[in-house]
Amino acid sequence: MSCKTLTAAAVVMLMFTAGCSVFERVVYRLDINQGNYLTAADVAKIHTGMTKQQVAYTLGTSMMKDPFGSNTWYYIFRREPGHESVTQQTLTLTFNSSDILTHIDNKPTLEGPSTSQ
């Protein structure tokens, strides 16, 4: 075969394999972090019996509040590393009518691989 034929064949092969998933890990994908980042030490500072002001001072403002009232606060942190599965940490704090913390629910969840490209 001539040199031009080999070069053309190599270019065609390169074009066909450019979209393959073999090269997915070679391409840089940046980490995406969203929400309230809380460490274990931050969460350990929270206990039932605290007021809303004390919680806000310790953790900062929450990502979400209950849309039907203001007695439930949600601290949500979602982490999407470049080529790894997505994780989400949800801290739910429930207050009574006197603005005293009555319930703490801390749930880590693993969501699986990202579907966005």
Secondary structure, 3 states (H helix, E strand, C coil): CCHHHHHHHHHHHHHHHCCCHHHCCCCCCCCEEEECCCCHHHHHCCCCCCEHHHHHHHHCCCCEECCCCCCEEEEEEEEECCCCCEEEEEEEEEECCCCEEEEEEEEEEEEECCCCC
